[in-house]
Amino acid sequence: MFNFLKKAFGDMKESAKEQHKVDKANFAAAKAESKAQWEEAKAMSKPETMKKIQQEQRDAQIKEANERIAAAQKRIEDAKNK
């Protein structure tokens, strides 16, 4: 009986140590994510950063629109050739 309890408490001790490692890793990850969000928010407060991001978004939208136009033109040509 004594050995059973000794083993059980030993297992609980090891489990607690491993859980502590997991908790430390999760805390470090949350801390890093929080810092990243802070830095992103701080960068967004700069007008040049905002302009750059908005321009990238507009460029992506224009590219997507041009791809849609090309696909539509191809469908038109395919329809005319049938």
Residue pairs with C-beta under 8 A, 6 or more apart in sequence:
43 49
44 50
44 53
